[in-house]
Amino acid sequence: MADWDAQWSAGELQERFKWLIGKSERFETVHRRKDGALIDVEISTSGMEIEGQHFLFAASRDITERKKARVC
């Protein structure tokens, strides 16, 4: 994730992932596309622990147009 998340460092992401275990959250961040362009995204996560292993399911949605519409 640190390769495409433009808002948080790798260390900050690791701490955020730990915090998400056992929770379901929705938050906004900024991702970097392959072409280098930055886009606003909404992340929906669900973290869990199964037999001592931590898992995090995350889905992202591009919200760039929605954010632009709010400004206008």
C-alpha positions in Angstrom: 0.0 0.0 0.0 2.9 2.4 0.7 3.6 2.4 -3.1 0.3 3.9 -3.9 -1.0 5.7 -0.8 0.2 9.3 -1.1 -1.1 10.5 2.3 0.6 8.2 4.8 4.1 6.8 5.2 4.8 3.0 5.3 5.1 3.2 9.2 1.9 5.2 9.5 0.1 2.7 7.4 1.4 -0.2 9.5 0.1 1.5 12.7 -3.2 2.2 11.0 -3.6 -1.5 10.0 -2.9 -2.6 13.6 -5.6 -0.2 14.8 -8.1 -1.6 12.3 -7.9 -5.2 13.5 -11.3 -6.1 15.0 -13.0 -3.0 13.5 -14.9 -2.0 10.4 -14.1 1.6 9.2 -14.6 3.9 6.3 -12.1 6.8 5.7 -10.7 8.9 2.9 -7.2 9.1 1.6 -5.2 10.0 -1.5 -3.8 7.3 -3.8 -1.3 7.5 -6.7 -2.3 5.9 -10.0 0.2 4.1 -12.2 0.6 7.2 -14.3 1.5 9.3 -11.2 -1.8 11.2 -11.0 -3.3 11.6 -7.5 -6.9 10.6 -6.8 -9.1 10.9 -3.8 -10.4 7.6 -2.6 -12.8 6.3 0.1 -11.6 3.1 1.8 -13.9 0.6 3.5 -12.1 -1.8 5.7 -12.9 -4.8 7.9 -10.1 -6.2 10.0 -10.1 -9.4 12.0 -8.0 -11.9 13.8 -8.4 -15.6 12.9 -6.3 -18.2 14.8 -3.8 -15.6 15.8 -3.3 -14.2 12.3 -4.4 -10.7 11.4 -6.4 -10.1 8.2 -7.6 -6.8 6.7 -10.1 -6.6 3.8 -10.1 -3.2 2.1 -12.0 -1.9 -0.8 -11.3 1.5 -2.4 -13.6 3.7 -4.4 -12.5 6.7 -6.5 -14.3 9.8 -5.1 -12.4 12.5 -7.0 -15.5 13.7 -8.9 -17.6 13.7 -5.8 -15.0 15.9 -4.0 -14.8 18.2 -7.0 -18.6 18.6 -7.0 -18.5 19.7 -3.3 -16.0 22.5 -4.1 -18.1 24.0 -6.9 
